[in-house]
C-alpha cells in the first residue's frame, strides 16, 4: 500500500459539498477509482464510500463528491484507502494518512444506545 499525506483538516456543515480531486496514471489506462472514509468516533460506526468509472486513458483526473447530510453524521472522518483499477483489472491500493475532514453543525442526535453490561448468565 502506497502512502499519500496532507496536513489540512477542513470542516464542513450540513448542506456543504466535499470534493476530492485526483490525477492517476497507468500505461494500460485507469478505468475505476474508489475511496472510503470512516468516522473516527468510538461510539459511531459510520463509513462512507464513493466509486467512479473513468474514461480509461493513461492519465486521468477524477473527483469524488460527498454531500454533507444524513449520510455524514457529525464527527471526524479519516480516509481508509483509495483504490485504482486499470483496464486489465489490476488494482492498486493507497493508504492516505492526513486525508481527513470534520463534519459539524448537525442538530440531530445520531448516537446509539450505550451498552452497560454484557456477561454470560
Buried (B, 14 or more C-beta within 10 A) or exposed (E): EEEEEEEEEEEBEBEBEBEBEBEBEBEEBBBBBBBBBBBEBEEBEBEBBBEBEBEBBEEBEBEBEBEBEEEBBBBBBBBBBBBBBBBEEEEBEBBBEEBBBEBEEBEEEBEEEEEEEEEEE
